[in-house]
Amino acid sequence: MEAKISNLLHWLSQSENFEFNNAIEVIDAEHSGRGVYLQVQTSLKRNDVLISIPSSYQLNFHSVLYHISKFNKLISISNVTDEIANDSEATYTKDPRYQAYSILSQEFLLQLSSFQLLCLYILAEWVLLPEWVLLPEWSTKSSVVSFWKPFFDIWPTQFELGSIPTIWNCQRSNELTEYYNKLIQLLPYASLSHMNRITKLVQADWEVIHPIVDKWNQMFKAKLTLDEQFNKFLHIYFIINSRCLYCEIPLKKDSEDKIASNFTMVPLVDFLNHSDTIDKYCYPQVNPFKKDGVVGVGQFMIRVGEHTYNQLGEQIFLNYGPHSNDFLLNEYGFVIPDNKWNFLDITEVIIQLLNKTCSKDKDEMIKLLKENDYWEDYTINYDEISYRTSVALSLIVSKDFERVKKFMLGYITEDYFIPKIKSTLVEMLQHIILNSNNKISSVNDLIEKNEEQIPKRYFENIITIHQDYIKIVQNHLNKISDWL
Ligand SMILES: C[S@@+](CC[C@H](N)C(=O)[O-])C[C@H]1O[C@@H](n2cnc3c(N)ncnc32)[C@H](O)[C@@H]1O
């Protein structure tokens, strides 16, 4: 890994606009992978620059179009593909990308989302190009490598990202599928619905890009099967997902997918690990795009936040957002114990309770909740049972439609409903604890039968989420015992 990191630094240092504070270093740690640490006894203070990466070394919608257009001269987008010199005929015959990228029309590329374009491009440059150049017709020119190779080389392996539930759910032709299905069954409801949502996005994106991969396979006689290529795509999808940083993409300014497409991938910045503390450690800043030969969306900087770094060995963290463990597991493949943003989604439990009421009342309740935007998304965090959860529960238990309408409008407080819902709430919370305890026991059973095929952290992540659920619920049970 050290050699790969020094290759990356060497590659970046070819740009004058690259900065990496000489008090920090990238270190590979057992639990959280690569991270950035203070390695010189000094003091890094608010607004000091830690990392600064020019546009031309970031992977995003703009830079990918720029690089594709080097091989396909029919692509011409102002402010993106200008300033590309014409190649000689000799160059054309040396690099299979001229042929591969010739099937990508400007119209097709521009309507892709950032995710689709980057997945397709990274698949080509990282996975397929090294195979293409080994074919007899290109083999004498195998010195052809992607500009991005030093960046690709430091990305996590399939094994490192393997704890993400959508990967268990989507991976094709895998001997561990049966095992993964057992793990999926032990996920909490919030993780399961998150997994199902991302699974649909992954599958939809593959539907869009796989016709191109098919054409490349015919052009270059692929060695990998389509299933193997899908697994590589899945890996790339989650590399992007777990390492992308918010950044406005001018070409996506007016597009429908602009929120999901506004991101860039930034070498070195993508080594920063997550802390659940917001606004403390460091923060990103993107300097506006300057024309003069600079390609892309702007210089990406990381500056020190309000915390002064002066402890040798301290880790430089970045907050990825106020994310619960269910979210972190599904988007990034890790959890943090006692994460302060944890919450339980108890929509399923509330709906089960609702299903036990007589069907006429049930239909009316659903109608009232939907009409007033109180349908689903019932949550509990450590400190609070959400207002919408209290409203739904009060309605289901009391069946007092008129008073619940006033409760929704804030004319009466929950104090009125507390004595009515107390016993149902206690029963429901105890049931949640029982359910999490059962799942923890089942995960422990799986660990015993595992025979080391699956890394222990996959199981431990699920156990941590359930244990944290129990802490949240137990806190409410303690509070309820003080009521009235
Ligand atoms: C943006 S990358 C950070 C660099 C990464 N550690 C690496 O080795 O390349 C995000 C990934 O880092 C890991 N990660 C980030 N924060 C973590 C934390 N607090 N604890 C454990 N793993 C963490 C997760 O694997 C996540 O998918």
The ligand as an SDF file (V2000), in Angstrom:
LIG
                    3D

 27 29  0  0  0  0  0  0  0  0999 V2000
  -14.2050    7.8920    1.7940 C   0  0  0  0  0  0  0  0  0  0  0  0
  -13.5810    6.3610    2.2030 S   0  0  0  0  0  0  0  0  0  0  0  0
  -12.4100    6.7250    3.4590 C   0  0  0  0  0  0  0  0  0  0  0  0
  -11.0810    6.0160    3.2080 C   0  0  0  0  0  0  0  0  0  0  0  0
  -11.0860    4.5410    3.3980 C   0  0  0  0  0  0  0  0  0  0  0  0
  -10.8530    4.2230    4.8130 N   0  0  0  0  0  0  0  0  0  0  0  0
  -10.0680    3.8270    2.5410 C   0  0  0  0  0  0  0  0  0  0  0  0
   -9.4430    2.8810    3.0240 O   0  0  0  0  0  0  0  0  0  0  0  0
   -9.8850    4.1570    1.3990 O   0  0  0  0  0  0  0  0  0  0  0  0
  -14.9540    5.6940    3.0430 C   0  0  0  0  0  0  0  0  0  0  0  0
  -14.7400    4.2960    3.5590 C   0  0  0  0  0  0  0  0  0  0  0  0
  -13.8760    4.3280    4.6890 O   0  0  0  0  0  0  0  0  0  0  0  0
  -14.3140    3.4450    5.7180 C   0  0  0  0  0  0  0  0  0  0  0  0
  -14.6460    4.2900    6.8910 N   0  0  0  0  0  0  0  0  0  0  0  0
  -14.8590    5.6280    6.9080 C   0  0  0  0  0  0  0  0  0  0  0  0
  -15.0570    6.0880    8.1520 N   0  0  0  0  0  0  0  0  0  0  0  0
  -14.9700    5.0160    8.9600 C   0  0  0  0  0  0  0  0  0  0  0  0
  -15.1080    4.8520   10.3710 C   0  0  0  0  0  0  0  0  0  0  0  0
  -15.3610    5.8660   11.1870 N   0  0  0  0  0  0  0  0  0  0  0  0
  -14.9690    3.5930   10.8670 N   0  0  0  0  0  0  0  0  0  0  0  0
  -14.7220    2.5370   10.0480 C   0  0  0  0  0  0  0  0  0  0  0  0
  -14.6030    2.6420    8.6920 N   0  0  0  0  0  0  0  0  0  0  0  0
  -14.7070    3.8660    8.1640 C   0  0  0  0  0  0  0  0  0  0  0  0
  -15.5220    2.7140    5.1550 C   0  0  0  0  0  0  0  0  0  0  0  0
  -15.0460    1.5300    4.5770 O   0  0  0  0  0  0  0  0  0  0  0  0
  -16.0080    3.6480    4.0650 C   0  0  0  0  0  0  0  0  0  0  0  0
  -16.6630    2.9730    2.9970 O   0  0  0  0  0  0  0  0  0  0  0  0
  1  2  1  0
  2  3  1  0
  2 10  1  0
  3  4  1  0
  4  5  1  0
  5  6  1  0
  5  7  1  0
  7  8  2  0
  7  9  1  0
 10 11  1  0
 11 12  1  0
 11 26  1  0
 12 13  1  0
 13 14  1  0
 13 24  1  0
 14 15  1  0
 14 23  1  0
 15 16  2  0
 16 17  1  0
 17 18  1  0
 17 23  2  0
 18 19  1  0
 18 20  2  0
 20 21  1  0
 21 22  2  0
 22 23  1  0
 24 25  1  0
 24 26  1  0
 26 27  1  0
M  CHG  2   2   1   9  -1
M  END
$$$$
